[in-house]
Each structure stands twice: as structure tokens, then as C-alpha cells.
Amino acid sequence: MADADGVKALSGLLSGIAQKAYYGNSDITEDLLKSEIYPDMSQEEFHALHEKMRGVLKSIATADMDQTQLEAFLTAQTRKQGGGGVSSEQAAALGRFWKAHRVRIRESLLAQSRWEPGLRSMNWRVDLQTASSRGSTSNTPVALVELELGRNGQDSEFVCLEFDELKVNQVLKKMAEIQEGIDSIVHHS
């Protein structure tokens, strides 16, 4: 029963660390985790455990370890001498935690690494402009593009662009140059 309580407490600690570090929950503090999960542990012991688990979880998350990598890493951690590693029970709890939270932590890390707004959607159409503001008829095609830009958790910003045939061809030429640049980098690696 004591082992089950220890695993449950460690899972709670890992969840608290993830809440603070990866999910942006600033209400979670080291003191709160200690008082709620490990009230009988000394502050020094808890701080050491907290820092060890935070460091191990950070290593796992930063490397975005798959199951094979995780098993090898945790095996190496259990074999460390001098208290720097983790116990087999801690390794098992870390493995279960990472299996359950990997996708969400990865998405959080990706979202935190984006500084600029991302493209959420793009709509376009081609209209035939039949008259200008001066009253003359032209029958020229016009491409209308609407971009929805935004960051996670924020409202979108919409940008509307209008292109004549010359501008569309210029954009297509630039996109082809970008694709050639990407292809040359990818094929040389």
C-alpha cells in the first residue's frame, strides 16, 4: 500500500510540474505541491525530489523521447550511482506519465516556441473586375486572398490581399524560388 501511495504521490508531483512548466498554470508552486502531496517530507528532501523530477522530465520533454528512447534513458537513470538517478518505481511512474502526457507537452512546447502569429486559415477566389472606379470597363481577373493569422489563446487577425495577374505571377515566381531553396537544402543534407 505504501508503494502505491508513493507512486500516486509521484504522479501528482509530475502532473504539478507539467502544469507549471508546460501548461502555463502559475498557481502551481513548489510550496503548494509539497503541502498537498508530500506534507510529511522535509523541505530539503522535497526540494531535491522536485528538482530531480523537474530535470528528468525536462530532459525527456526536450528530446521528445519515443518509447524506446524513454526506456533506454530511464534504464540509464536507474543505474546512476550516488543518488543522482531515479529508483525503478520512479522510472515506472515517469514512463507512465510520459506515455499519457507526451502529445500535450509536445504541443505546449511547440506553441511556446512560436513568437509570431501562425496562419490559421486561408481563403481565396478570383473575381472578374468589370468596371473601374473611373467608369471604364476592363474585364481583368483579380485574385482576392484572405489570411487568418493568430496565436493560440488570442483572437484572430484577418489580412485581405488583392492581386492582379502580374502580382500573382510574381508571387508564384517567389514561391518557386523558395521551394528551390528548400529542395537544395533538403537534398544536400
Salt bridges, closest charged atoms under 4 A:
GLU30 OE2 - HIS47 ND1 2.71
GLU30 OE1 - HIS50 ND1 3.75
GLU51 OE2 - HIS50 ND1 3.25
GLU51 OE1 - ARG54 NH2 2.67
ASP64 OD1 - ARG102 NE 3.01
ASP64 OD2 - ARG106 NE 3.00
ASP127 OD1 - ARG125 NE 3.10
GLU177 OE1 - LYS174 NZ 3.89
